[in-house]
Amino acid sequence: MVNSGASIVILVAILALVNFLAERRTLRLDLTSNQQYSLAPQTLSVLREIHDQVSIKVFETAENRNPGLEDLIQEYSKRGPITYTFVNLDRQPDEARRYNVRAAGTIVLEQGGRTEQVDTPVEEALTNALSRLVRQVQPVLYFTQGHGERPLDGPDGSGLKALSEQLTAKGFKTQSLATSPEVPADAAAVVIAGPQSEFFSAELEALDRFLNQGGAVLALLDPPPSAGLPDFLARHGLVVGDNLVVDASSIGQLLGLGPAVPLVTSYPGHSITEGFSLMTFFPLARSVMPASPAPQGVTLTKLLSTGSDSWGETDLASPQVQFDQGVDLAGPVSLAVVSSWTAPGASPGPEEGAASFHQARLVAFGDSDFVSNRYFNSQGNGDLALNTISWLARQEDLIAIRPKDPQDRRVALTLVQARTIFISTVIVLPALALGLMVWNMLRRRAL
C-alpha cells in the first residue's frame, strides 16, 4: 500500500514537472515539405539588423481572428526586439483611428514614431514592411531607358513590373533614367536591362564617372544582335561573347527546357549567392567571361556558370546547332561576372541626399529574360535578381531567399471518392472493430 502511494506521488510529481517545462520551453518541429512554418532566411537576416524596439499591432474582430498569424508573429518576437498586441476593432475604435486603420486584419508596425501598414497577413509582406520601417534612407535605383531596354513598369511578359514591385516592397525606390550626361547623385545603383542599341559615348562616360565615384551598375545583356556594351565592360575586365549559350544537359531536358535555356544549379562563393541553392535558368543567353589578366586593381569573380554539357555557339546563322572544337566556346560557360575595384573619386563625406561609397561595383549577366515578368517568379530567378541588386546597392541584409508563398494542399474529391472514404471510415472500420470485440467475447465464453 505504501509502495502504491509512493508511486502515485512520484507519477504526479513527474507530470507536474513535465507540465512546468512545457509551459516555459516550447518545442516546435516544422515537418512541412517546404518549411512553411519556419521563418525564411531573408526574415532572419532582417531581424538580425533590428537594434531598437519594434511594436506590432494586429487589428481584428472576434469574427476574423487568425491563429496562424499569432504563431507567425511569435516567431518574429523570439528572434528580434519585437513586441506585439492584438487590438479588438469593436472595443478599441480610438486605437484604430489613431493609426488610420479602416479594416480588420490590418497590421501596424511602429518604431521611433514611424509606422508601416500591412494588409496581407503573410510572412513576405510582414518582412518587407519591417525592412522598410527600420531603414533610415530609401535607396534609389535608376533603370536606363531610350535604348530599347525592358520597360520598368511594363505589365506584359517582357516587362519588369514584377521586379519593380518586389524592389518597392523591400524599401527601394525605382525610377527610369532617360539619356542623361550624368547619373543622379542619389543613385544607389543603375540597372541596364536588355538594351537593343548601343549607348552614346557620353552616356558610357557618365557611367564610368559614376562607377569611379563608388557607384554600382548592373548590366543585363542579351545575345546578338542586341547591344553588348563591349568597350564599356571590357574597360572593367568583363568580356561579352558574341554567341548563344547552348545547354545539352540531361537536367534541363528532364525539366522540359530546350537547349537554348541554360540551367544553373551550383554557385561559387560570393556574397550574392552565399547559401543560395535554388535552380535558375536563362532563356537565350550569351557568355560573360572575366578578362585574363584582370585590369590592374580590379577583382573579377564568376557569379554563375553552366554545366560541362554546354557551349557558346558562335555560328548564329546556321540552323544546325553543334559544338565545333576550336570555334565555339567550350563549357562550362560563364553567364555572369562581378567586377569591383577601389573607387578613386569616392568622397569621404557625401552631401545630403547623395550616395557615395569607396568601392565600385559592376555585375554583368548575359541574359535579361530571367528578370522579366515571364520568368521572374520561376525557380530562383527572382531571388537571384533581388540578391544581386541588394548587393550592388549596399543592402546586404536583404541578400537571402524570400519567404515562401502559402501553398494550398487541399485534396479535391469527387462525390464517389467522398462516399467511399465516408463508408470505409465511418461504417466499415467501426463495424470490423465491433465484430472483433464480439468475436473475442464469444471465444472467451466458450473457453
Summary of the structure (lengths in Angstrom):
residues: 447
radius of gyration: 29.1
end to end distance: 34.2
largest distance: 104.9
contacts: 1338
relative contact order: 0.12
helix: 33%
strand: 20%
